[in-house]
Amino acid sequence: MLTTLVALLTVARLGTAAATGGALPDAVRFNRDVRPILAEKCFGCHGAGAKTRETKLRLDSADEAMREHGGRRAVVPGKAGESELVRRIFSNADDEVMPPPKDGRPLTPRERELLKRWVEQGAKWESHWAFIPPQRAPEPAVRDTAWPRNFIDSFILAKLEAEGVAPSPEADRRTLLRRLSFDLTGLPPRPEAVEEFVHTIDPAAYERQVVRLMSLNTSPQFGERMAMFWLDLVRYADTDGYHADNPRAVWPYRDYVVAAFNENRAFDQFTREQIAGDLLPGAGQEQRVASTYNLLVKTTEEGGANAEEYLLRYAADRVRNTASVWLGLTLGCAECHDHKSDPLKQRDFYRFAACFADLKEAGVGPRIPVRFPSAEQQSRLAALKEKMDAADARLDAVEEEALSGRDPWVQKVQAAQHEQRLAWRPVRYLGFTSRDQRDWERRPDGSLVIRGPEREDNYTIEFSTAPGAVDSLRLEMLRDPEVVRAVELSGFPYEYYLSEVALEIIEPGAAPRGVTFDYVIAEANRTGHLGIYSMDGDPKTSWGIGPEFKSPVIRIAFHLKETVEAGPQTRWRVRLENHSGVAHGNLRHFRLSMAPEGAWHGEDQGLPAPVAKVMSRTADSWTDADRETLREHLRRSHPAVWPLSEMAKAASQEREAVLMEVPASLISESGASRVTRVLPRGNWMDQSGPVVIAGVPALFDPAGRCTNRLDLARWLVARDNPLTARVFVNRVWKLFFGTGLVTTLDDFGVAGDSPSHPELLDRLAVEFMESGWSVKQLVLWIVNSRTYRQASAGRPELEARDPRNRLFARQGRWRLEAEVIRDNALRAAGILVTNLGGPTVYLYHPVGVLDHLDFPKRGYAPSPGLSQYRRSLYAFWQRSFLNPVLAVFDAPSREECVAERPVSNTPLQALALLNCPAQVEAAVALAAYAANRGGRSPPERVAWIFDRVLQRPPEPDETTALVQLHAHQRERLRGQDARVTELQNFGQYRLAPGLSGEEVAAWTAVSRAVLNLHETITRY
């Protein structure tokens, strides 16, 4: 396996020794010159892995390489003629030469000479370069002293001069500002900023642009840009990952990361807060939110899962991720056995895991987030709590009076119960009308079934009932399976809303007379849709029942302000209105009835049996249990108790609504540490391994000074830690050049690449630490360097000499990241919303793609309004079903740490750029923008679109082609009103009044073409 991996690495990257060619160095250094050769060509068969070693010979250890094997030694310092290694690599015999020809990894002549010279010079061994703390390397001398702008340039130019290669000229100003803007904000520059920069004579104009694009006040998008790569590293996502992959609350952590980069929080503090924020002295809300990092592991809610197994999975996940993010090490390889390449033991893996053993977490089941209200939200919540307490106090007083037995209403109900006057009377329907002329059906059970289009409607129903005194009207909302299925087959949930109810009585020979209600009692309410809203006179409020209510019958009863004595000829007319804004929320299946004074709304015959039993006895015989039974009934029926109960309920619901607005996040909480054992072969069921205590790998700290997460965090950013600063500056370098000084961003171990410029890497690491771990200072050094400002155009003399640009003799060029591609289109179209932070947003998503997700079943509704146009950083990140457009442009699922995204080039990407909703909507908006502000003539508008999208004027042939495309589209769309209307109504964007739909449609084709250009999605 390792042999194959090393072979692949050989193809995938060009080691420093072999990449640059040239003369042999006077003094051969092991780490710089020799180790890369051995790692690529030899360690597969002669490395640390006992099972992959071909013989007992190891070349990854000085002692082993110089040990005698069968009377011969591979390396004899200073004596190349006696060294078996030298003899074998120069042998012409196929059965002797190393590496064997069948491996397909022959040494180059230069590599053979390097190994020979190294032996002749004494075969001085060095520990792996990444395990030695970085030292400040002095700036090298260069011949062209005018070229360097800072120490970065000196190191780069010294290497170029040694290789006989000249640096590239500086990029033109348009390219420079476009590059800077994408690199520092993830967004294109504004055209006016480009024009100002191109024509300024200010010698410090470039530096001013850098400061502007990194300033918290002028460009908080810097934090969003930097957060993108960090969220990939820590595998941030909005869902659990395993089993049903349910959503979870972690977005405040994402906002913390954005704020940390914007505020230039010291990276050592940034580290401590994420790993042990909850353990810091005086930890506040921000530090606790930062500790969400520890809970970004994939988790499960599957009931049949074994909790112990998953706790160990979470522990292993944390080890892999923390070691990858901060150390650039594949420590996860030691979960089952000692590491095959690096001097890391299996014991090191479990000691590292033990650092996190104090985290309180369940192995299986949902995780409960903690809410973090703002000062304003805290004030609102306190006021509502006070309101609830006041309502409860008044309610208690009224209830006690009612429960005394002297209450008139209770006495009246008792009398009515005794006289058996509580039965609800069915009605006889005389007529039904509605605005939409819906069909209605009378069923034998006295109910009505209404059918019709999916839009708000109002019903008017006339009916009669048996003569006698009445004081209540009741609606029973029914849930007949046939009716429910018919609604759901149309694509809507079964729910209904009642905005207003109006009742009239019609006596013979008299005009209709309105009857008023004094209170209403509902068996159930949807949050924010109380029963009282159906009689408050405000059409904007409604009583509602949502699909979450599965009861076969839900009742709502309206109490008349005065008792009415109905005669044999009396008719009634009721109006039921729906103004809820829910088109499918009309009543579908319901039954009307009326009752005499004192009836309870919840039973067909009299009081509920338990209440009737209590009221059949005198108050002095009521027990505590009787009073509790009666108390529940009073809260739904008593004309004095019920309003107070509803007030308390409304205040409670309002408080719940405010709580739902409060940010919530999973956070780390510390408890008693779980016992951690070494698991033989990583088998969670084998508990025979020794118990270990928390600690960092013995390679770095044999004494084991780490005892918990806070100790671990402090060690990660300790000055003698050789990896953290190097790993971070290398990844930041990659952001601005497309490749790292070490190409293997996630592996600084023996099997990883060697740095192309080791002294520069160490100098950057030391300067970074000595700057107070200032990320913005690190970025300033890089983007202000002349190395960064080079043109990215290819040079024929470099294609063969340095095809992967390891010398950095030019700038890099690459396709933009998935999120930046979408944001770029929205920004060019003028519809990007750049508000910072806030809850997750749901981008456009193919219909039905999540339909088969179970436990629970779920749908997907794109965010409405301006939220749809927020930056892609805030997109809902579903690990099992990542947004397809982000996925097609290589965004990761974030199930594991991703230090470098793959970059593919597929036809699907071109199709996505042409047809995905966000791109089409951006093209429509850009076309409307051009038609409104881009000039009068087609060439002027083409130039305007180029300026918005590419920040440059079009070439003459580009203008000609796009003007012709516009003319062709106008001709094609003439008379095609339906197609024009379809395009106008695509997505949520709507054209401003006065714009020609046909003209905008024609320019939309031009916009789509420009947004689909290779140049549009490439950073140069």
Order of alpha helices (4+ residues) and beta strands (2+ residues): alpha-alpha-alpha-alpha-alpha-beta-beta-alpha-alpha-alpha-alpha-alpha-alpha-alpha-alpha-alpha-alpha-alpha-alpha-beta-alpha-alpha-beta-beta-beta-beta-beta-beta-alpha-beta-beta-beta-beta-beta-beta-beta-beta-alpha-alpha-alpha-beta-beta-beta-alpha-alpha-alpha-alpha-alpha-beta-alpha-alpha-alpha-alpha-alpha-alpha-alpha-alpha-beta
